[in-house]
């Protein structure tokens, strides 16, 4: 296998792509087609684009309204966009500057070497390192409880606040990449504890001000940022009143396309006084990957290739904003775009990250050349099954929101695969598969390693039986259906049982209402730090079990008919069965 990939790398090196060349006219036509038209069609409420090449700005263009309510343009005071997880590249750049200064000796140092306000617990006997935090391989589960809770937060965050929001380490640090938003938050804390400054002030002093990015800030509260463009779906504005300085390094840069053009040029090496060549190279150099055939991670930047050309970048999405930024260093090209809002009813499909990126890279580098399939496609039957994504809450009641994060690998003709119906994926290297969409776009690469389905930003583990969240969901629904039939007890049960059985049905109805119906929903409640829905679920379960026990005792001491006894028994079994998924998802 090593010889195969060595040969593949050699071929890529021998067939280096020609330098791409863009011009303002083609760049403008691309931006108008990809963003101007969709905004005009109602598929987004606003968008902004910047394209650079050779250290020059080819294009900065805005589309739509700063605020649809008053038809204000995208201009001060409504000209900034949240770039969400693209912020992580700024956090990585702050770390690179501290390495450049000699204040971080090595990326392989434990984070605890530099943390002062608290120390991170080891995971599986290993300390968490700076490198692991930069590459999402520190082993933390994904959690979000309270990250968007209302109310002012201090900056820097207190040790108590950090402890309350620090997820569990569920994998051995350094073992695999699994994207986790806590990682850059901890890196921000490292910067603060080294420098004695808030992350916002450090970025402003060392990066934003020297580059002249006067319209950019690491915002600690979107609620107090009046310059944000308002995302809309139809005439409904998306909320963005998040206040969480500790999590700002993971997704809270507010900026304009003009400033991002400056930032991209700096990342391409055109601001050596701020980001010297060695620092840029360190930022973009691969540090980790989940498999030999998969894309790699640098210092928070994802590293991929298009027809042999290196692509470096990071996307993001949050609270009505969707962003992508990527560089083609070999051609000295960079692009940034953000769109706000989502389609109005009946206005078509939302904008698609993959289609947008493919359209630009095709413009710059030509149509994608997919890797050739293996001459003989191996039998993939060993890989069939269901795989549960590791990027999810795993140890708290939040785990229920990850119940649907399952990928089903199924057969396709010709020894090929489908994943959740998408495909066919073909083998192009040992245990490695890819696909090409009907329009020629790459469909992503996956690989298999034992019971794991590997991807560039994480992996999924094969599940079955009671370990499958789908099984647990089925148990939940089945138990609820039986419990809801308790309403029929009013017909054929007698005495107290005639009242208890319908009461069980009424309480059972609370569960699906909380899970699927009642606003604001589980995920918004988690983000807002509101545990009420989960407390209600616990109370409902306790009430159901208690009422079922009471029903059983009532039926046992009375002389009910056969139908009532059978029905009461089924209700009792359903109440006990419901405990299983509640325990599985840490709701009890």
C-alpha positions in Angstrom: 0.0 0.0 0.0 2.9 2.4 0.8 4.3 1.8 -2.7 0.9 2.6 -4.2 0.6 5.9 -2.5 4.2 6.8 -3.1 3.7 6.2 -6.8 0.5 8.2 -6.7 2.3 11.2 -5.1 5.1 10.9 -7.7 2.6 11.0 -10.5 1.0 14.1 -9.0 4.4 15.7 -8.7 5.3 14.9 -12.3 2.0 16.3 -13.6 2.0 19.6 -11.8 -1.0 21.7 -13.0 -0.4 24.8 -15.0 -0.8 28.1 -13.1 -4.4 29.3 -13.3 -5.2 32.8 -14.5 -8.3 34.7 -13.8 -9.4 38.2 -14.9 -11.9 40.6 -13.4 -14.5 39.9 -16.1 -14.6 36.2 -15.7 -14.5 36.5 -11.9 -17.4 39.0 -12.0 -19.4 36.8 -14.3 -18.8 33.8 -12.0 -19.9 35.8 -8.9 -23.0 37.2 -10.6 -24.1 33.7 -11.7 -23.4 32.0 -8.4 -24.6 34.7 -6.0 -26.3 37.5 -7.8 -28.8 35.3 -9.5 -29.7 33.2 -6.4 -30.2 36.3 -4.3 -32.4 37.8 -7.0 -34.4 34.5 -7.0 -34.9 34.5 -3.3 -32.6 31.6 -2.5 -30.6 33.8 -0.1 -31.3 37.3 1.3 -27.7 38.6 0.9 -24.2 37.6 -0.2 -20.7 39.0 -0.4 -17.8 37.8 -2.5 -14.0 38.6 -2.7 -11.5 37.1 -5.2 -7.8 37.8 -5.3 -4.9 36.8 -7.4 -1.2 37.8 -7.5 -1.6 40.0 -4.4 -4.3 42.1 -6.1 -8.0 42.2 -5.5 -9.9 41.1 -8.6 -13.3 41.5 -7.2 -15.3 42.6 -4.1 -19.0 42.5 -4.7 -22.2 42.5 -2.6 -25.7 41.2 -3.4 -29.0 41.8 -1.7 -29.9 43.8 1.4 -28.2 44.6 4.6 -31.6 44.5 6.2 -34.6 43.4 4.1 -37.0 45.1 6.5 -35.9 48.6 5.3 -34.2 47.6 2.1 -30.9 49.0 3.3 -27.8 48.2 1.2 -24.9 46.1 2.3 -22.9 49.1 3.5 -22.3 50.8 6.9 -24.1 50.4 9.2 -25.1 47.0 7.8 -22.1 45.5 6.1 -20.7 42.7 8.2 -21.2 39.0 8.0 -20.5 36.2 10.5 -18.0 33.8 9.0 -18.7 31.1 11.5 -16.1 28.3 11.5 -13.8 30.1 9.1 -12.9 31.9 12.3 -10.9 28.9 13.2 -8.2 29.9 10.7 -7.8 33.2 12.6 -7.4 31.3 15.9 -4.8 29.0 14.2 -3.0 32.1 12.9 -2.8 33.5 16.5 -1.2 30.3 17.6 1.2 30.5 14.6 2.2 34.0 15.6 3.0 32.8 19.1 5.1 30.0 17.7 6.8 32.6 15.5 7.5 34.7 18.7 9.0 31.7 20.5 6.2 31.8 23.1 5.0 28.4 22.1 8.0 26.1 21.8 6.4 23.3 19.9 3.0 22.3 18.6 3.6 18.9 20.4 3.7 20.6 23.8 0.8 19.8 26.1 -1.7 22.6 26.2 -1.3 22.5 30.0 2.2 23.8 29.5 0.7 27.2 28.7 -2.7 27.2 30.4 -2.8 29.0 33.8 -6.4 29.4 34.8 -7.0 25.7 34.8 -5.5 22.4 33.6 -7.1 20.1 31.1 -7.6 16.5 32.3 -5.6 13.8 30.5 -7.5 11.5 28.2 -6.8 7.8 28.3 -3.5 8.6 30.1 -2.4 11.1 27.5 -2.1 14.9 27.7 -3.8 17.0 25.1 -1.4 18.8 22.9 -1.5 22.0 20.8 -1.2 20.0 17.6 -4.2 17.9 18.6 -6.3 20.9 19.3 -5.3 22.4 15.9 -6.3 19.2 14.1 -9.4 18.2 16.0 -7.7 15.1 17.3 -7.8 15.8 21.0 -10.6 13.3 21.5 -13.3 15.6 22.8 -16.9 14.8 22.2 -19.0 17.5 20.5 -21.2 19.4 22.9 -23.1 22.7 22.7 -25.1 23.1 25.9 -25.2 26.8 26.9 -22.8 28.1 24.3 -25.5 30.6 23.3 -27.1 31.3 26.6 -28.4 34.9 27.0 -26.7 37.3 29.4 -23.3 39.0 29.5 -20.2 36.8 29.8 -16.8 37.9 31.1 -13.8 37.8 28.9 -11.5 36.0 29.4 -13.9 33.2 30.6 -13.5 32.2 34.2 -12.1 28.8 35.1 -15.5 27.7 36.5 -17.2 28.6 33.2 -14.7 26.6 31.2 -15.0 23.6 33.5 -18.8 23.7 33.2 -18.5 23.6 29.4 -15.6 21.3 28.9 -16.7 18.1 27.2 -15.5 14.6 28.0 -12.6 13.1 26.2 -14.1 10.0 24.5 -11.2 8.9 22.3 -7.5 8.6 22.9 -5.9 12.0 22.1 -4.0 12.0 18.8 -5.7 8.8 17.5 -8.2 10.2 14.9 -9.5 13.5 13.6 -13.1 14.2 14.8 -14.2 17.8 14.3 -15.0 19.4 17.7 -15.8 23.0 18.3 -14.2 23.0 21.8 -10.7 22.7 20.3 -10.3 26.3 19.0 -12.0 27.6 22.1 -9.3 26.0 24.2 -6.7 27.4 21.8 -8.1 30.8 22.4 -7.7 30.2 26.1 -4.0 29.2 25.5 -3.5 32.5 23.6 -5.1 34.5 26.5 -3.1 32.7 29.2 0.2 33.2 27.4 -0.3 36.9 26.4 -2.5 38.2 29.3 -4.8 39.7 26.6 -8.3 38.7 25.5 -8.3 36.7 22.3 -10.2 39.6 20.7 -7.5 42.1 21.7 -4.6 39.9 20.6 -6.1 39.4 17.2 -6.7 43.1 16.8 -3.2 44.0 17.9 -1.2 41.3 16.1 -3.2 40.6 13.0 -6.2 42.8 12.2 -4.6 46.3 12.8 -1.3 45.5 11.1 -3.2 44.3 8.0 -5.5 47.2 8.0 -8.6 45.1 8.6 -10.5 47.9 10.3 -14.0 46.3 9.6 -13.2 43.0 11.3 -13.5 41.9 14.9 -13.7 38.8 17.0 -17.2 39.6 18.4 -18.1 38.5 21.9 -21.8 39.2 21.4 -23.7 39.3 18.2 -26.5 41.0 20.0 -24.4 44.2 20.5 -23.0 44.2 17.0 -25.2 46.6 15.0 -23.3 46.2 11.8 -24.4 42.7 11.1 -26.3 41.9 7.9 -29.7 40.4 8.8 -30.3 36.9 7.3 -33.8 36.3 6.2 -36.0 33.5 5.1 -38.8 35.3 3.3 -39.7 38.1 5.6 -38.6 36.3 8.8 -35.2 37.4 10.2 -32.9 34.8 11.7 -31.9 35.4 15.3 -28.3 35.8 16.2 -28.2 36.9 19.8 -25.3 34.7 21.0 -23.0 35.8 23.8 -20.2 33.4 24.6 -16.7 34.9 24.6 -15.1 31.6 25.4 -16.5 30.0 22.2 -15.7 33.1 20.0 -12.5 31.6 18.7 -14.5 28.8 17.1 -16.9 31.0 15.0 -17.4 34.6 15.9 -15.4 36.7 13.4 -17.5 39.5 11.9 -16.1 41.0 8.8 -16.5 42.3 5.2 -15.5 40.9 1.9 -13.0 43.7 1.4 -11.3 42.9 4.7 -11.3 39.2 3.8 -9.5 39.9 0.5 -6.8 41.5 2.6 -6.7 38.4 4.9 -6.5 36.0 2.0 -3.6 37.9 0.5 -1.8 37.7 3.8 -2.4 34.0 3.9 -1.0 33.8 0.3 2.2 35.5 1.5 1.6 39.1 0.5 2.0 40.6 4.0 5.4 39.2 5.1 5.8 41.9 7.7 2.8 40.4 9.5 2.8 36.7 8.4 6.4 35.8 7.2 6.8 33.0 4.7 7.8 30.5 7.4 4.6 31.2 9.4 2.4 30.9 6.3 4.1 27.6 5.4 3.6 26.3 9.0 -0.1 27.3 8.9 -0.8 25.4 5.7 1.5 22.4 6.1 -0.4 19.1 6.7 -0.3 17.9 10.3 -2.8 15.0 10.5 -5.1 12.9 8.4 -7.5 10.0 9.0 -6.2 7.9 6.2 -3.6 7.9 3.4 -6.2 8.6 0.7 -8.1 11.3 2.6 -7.6 15.0 2.8 -5.4 16.3 5.6 -5.6 19.0 8.2 -3.0 21.7 8.7 -3.3 24.3 11.5 -7.1 24.3 11.3 -6.9 24.7 7.5 -8.2 21.8 5.4 -5.8 20.7 2.7 -7.1 19.0 -0.4 -6.3 19.0 -4.1 -8.0 19.7 -7.4 -6.3 18.2 -10.5 -3.0 18.1 -8.5 -3.2 21.7 -7.3 -3.1 22.2 -3.6 -6.3 23.7 -2.1 -6.2 25.2 1.5 -9.3 26.6 3.2 -12.1 26.3 5.7 -15.9 26.7 5.5 -18.4 27.6 8.2 -22.1 28.0 8.9 -23.9 29.5 11.9 -27.1 31.4 12.7 -28.3 32.1 9.2 -24.8 32.7 7.7 -22.9 30.3 5.4 -19.2 30.9 4.5 -16.4 29.4 2.5 -12.8 30.5 2.0 -10.1 28.7 0.1 -6.7 29.4 -1.5 -4.9 28.0 -4.5 -1.4 28.8 -3.3 0.3 27.5 -6.5 -1.6 30.0 -8.6 -1.7 32.7 -5.9 -5.5 32.8 -6.0 -8.0 33.0 -3.2 -11.7 33.3 -2.8 -14.1 34.2 0.0 -17.9 34.3 0.0 -20.7 34.4 2.5 -24.4 34.3 2.0 -27.1 35.1 4.5 -30.5 33.5 4.8 -32.2 30.6 3.1 -34.8 30.2 0.3 -38.2 31.7 0.5 -41.0 29.1 0.2 -41.2 28.0 -3.4 -38.0 29.8 -4.3 -35.8 26.7 -5.1 -33.0 24.9 -3.3 -30.5 26.5 -0.9 -27.0 27.3 -2.1 -24.7 24.3 -2.1 -21.1 24.4 -0.7 -19.9 21.6 -3.0 -21.5 23.1 -6.1 -20.1 26.6 -5.4 -16.6 25.4 -4.7 -16.6 23.1 -7.8 -17.8 25.9 -10.0 -15.0 28.2 -8.9 -12.2 25.5 -9.0 -13.5 24.5 -12.5 -13.2 28.2 -13.6 -9.7 28.4 -12.2 -8.2 24.9 -12.7 -10.5 23.1 -15.2 -12.9 20.3 -14.9 -12.2 17.9 -12.1 -10.2 14.8 -13.1 -11.4 12.0 -10.8 -9.0 9.3 -9.7 -9.2 6.2 -11.9 -11.1 3.1 -10.4 -9.1 0.0 -9.6 -9.1 -2.3 -12.6 -10.8 -5.0 -10.6 -13.3 -3.7 -8.0 -12.9 -5.6 -4.8 -15.8 -7.2 -3.0 -17.1 -4.5 -0.6 -19.5 -6.7 1.3 -17.4 -6.6 4.5 -18.2 -2.9 4.7 -22.0 -3.1 4.5 -23.8 -1.9 7.6 -24.7 1.1 9.7 -22.1 3.5 11.1 -22.7 6.0 13.8 -20.9 9.3 13.5 -18.4 10.0 16.3 -19.0 13.7 16.0 -21.8 14.0 18.5 -22.5 14.4 22.2 -21.8 11.0 23.8 -21.9 11.3 27.6 -24.8 13.7 28.4 -28.5 14.1 27.6 -27.5 16.1 24.5 -26.7 12.7 22.9 -30.2 12.4 21.7 -29.6 15.1 19.0 -27.0 12.7 17.5 -29.5 9.9 17.1 -29.9 10.4 13.3 -26.2 10.8 12.6 -26.0 7.3 11.0 -24.5 6.4 7.6 -25.8 3.3 5.9 -23.4 1.5 3.6 -25.2 -0.6 1.1 -24.3 -2.5 -2.1 -24.5 -1.0 -5.6 -24.0 -2.9 -9.0 -20.5 -3.7 -10.0 -19.0 -4.1 -6.5 -19.7 -0.5 -5.7 -21.3 1.2 -2.7 -23.9 3.7 -1.7 -23.9 5.7 1.5 -27.3 6.8 2.6 -28.4 6.2 -0.9 -25.8 8.4 -2.5 -23.4 6.9 -5.0 -22.2 4.8 -6.5 -18.8 4.9 -4.7 -16.0 3.0 -6.5 -12.7 1.8 -5.1 -9.7 3.8 -6.4 -7.2 2.5 -3.8 -7.2 -0.3 -1.2 -10.2 0.2 1.2 -10.7 3.7 -0.3 -13.7 4.8 -2.2 -14.9 7.9 -4.0 -17.7 9.0 -6.3 -18.4 11.6 -9.0 -21.7 13.5 -9.2 -23.7 13.5 -12.4 -22.4 17.1 -13.1 -18.8 16.0 -12.7 -18.2 17.3 -9.2 -16.2 15.2 -6.8 -18.5 13.5 -4.3 -15.9 13.0 -1.5 -13.6 10.3 -0.4 -14.2 7.6 2.3 -12.0 4.8 3.6 -12.6 1.8 5.8 -10.5 0.6 8.7 -11.9 -2.3 10.5 -15.2 -1.2 12.0 -14.7 2.4 11.1 -15.8 4.4 8.1 -13.2 7.2 7.8 -13.7 10.7 6.4 -11.5 13.8 6.4 -13.2 15.5 9.4 -14.1 12.4 11.4 -15.2 8.8 11.4 -18.2 6.7 12.1 -18.3 3.4 14.0 -20.3 0.3 12.9 -23.3 -0.3 15.1 -26.0 -3.0 15.3 -28.7 -4.3 17.7 -29.3 -2.2 20.8 -26.1 -0.3 20.1 -27.8 1.2 17.0 -29.6 4.5 17.7 -32.1 3.5 15.0 -33.0 0.5 17.2 -33.4 2.7 20.2 -35.6 5.1 18.2 -37.8 2.2 17.1 -38.1 1.0 20.7 -39.1 4.5 21.8 -41.7 4.9 19.1 -43.1 1.4 19.7 -43.3 1.9 23.5 -45.0 5.2 23.0 -47.6 3.8 20.6 -48.5 1.1 23.2 -48.6 3.7 26.0 -50.9 6.0 24.0 -53.4 3.1 23.6 -54.0 3.6 27.3 -56.7 6.0 26.2 -58.7 2.9 25.2 -58.6 1.8 28.8 -61.5 4.1 29.5 -63.6 1.7 27.4 -62.9 -1.7 28.8 -61.2 -1.2 32.1 -63.0 -0.7 35.4 -62.5 1.3 38.6 -59.3 3.2 39.1 -57.7 1.4 36.1 -60.2 3.1 33.9 -58.7 6.5 34.9 -55.0 5.5 35.2 -54.6 4.0 31.7 -55.8 7.2 29.9 -53.6 9.2 32.3 -50.6 7.2 31.2 -51.5 8.0 27.5 -51.7 11.7 28.4 -48.3 11.7 30.0 -46.8 9.6 27.2 -48.0 12.2 24.7 -45.6 14.7 26.4 -42.6 12.7 25.0 -43.1 13.1 21.3 -44.4 16.7 21.8 -41.1 17.7 23.6 -39.0 15.7 21.1 -40.5 16.8 17.8 -43.2 19.5 18.2 -42.9 22.1 21.0 -40.8 25.2 20.3 -38.0 26.1 20.3 -36.9 22.5 19.8 -34.1 20.4 21.4 -31.1 21.9 19.6 -32.1 25.6 20.3 -32.7 24.6 23.9 -29.3 23.0 24.1 -27.5 26.0 22.5 -29.4 28.4 24.8 -28.5 26.4 27.9 -32.2 25.5 28.7 -32.5 22.1 30.2 -36.3 22.4 30.7 -37.2 19.9 27.8 -34.9 17.3 29.2 -36.2 17.8 32.8 -39.7 17.4 31.4 -38.7 14.1 29.7 -37.2 12.7 32.9 -40.4 13.7 34.8 -42.5 12.1 32.1 -40.6 8.8 32.3 -40.8 8.7 36.1 -44.5 9.4 35.9 -45.1 6.8 33.2 -43.3 4.1 35.1 -45.0 5.0 38.4 -48.5 5.1 36.8 -47.8 1.8 35.0 -46.9 0.2 38.3 -50.0 1.6 39.9 -52.0 0.3 37.0 -50.5 -3.1 37.4 -51.2 -3.2 41.1 -54.8 -2.0 40.5 -55.4 -4.7 38.0 -53.8 -7.3 40.2 -56.1 -6.5 43.1 -59.2 -6.2 41.1 -61.0 -8.7 38.9 -60.6 -7.2 35.4 -61.6 -8.9 32.2 -59.1 -10.7 30.0 -58.8 -7.8 27.6 -58.0 -5.4 30.4 -55.4 -7.7 31.9 -53.6 -8.1 28.5 -53.8 -4.4 27.8 -52.5 -3.5 31.2 -49.6 -6.0 30.8 -48.6 -4.5 27.5 -48.7 -1.0 29.0 -46.4 -2.2 31.8 -44.0 -3.8 29.4 -43.9 -0.6 27.3 -43.2 1.5 30.3 -40.2 -0.7 31.2 -39.0 -0.8 27.6 -39.0 3.0 27.4 -36.4 3.1 30.1 -33.9 1.4 27.7 -33.7 4.2 25.1 -33.9 6.9 27.8 -30.8 5.3 29.5 -29.1 4.9 26.1 -29.4 8.6 25.3 -28.5 9.6 28.9 -31.9 11.1 29.6 -31.9 9.3 33.0 
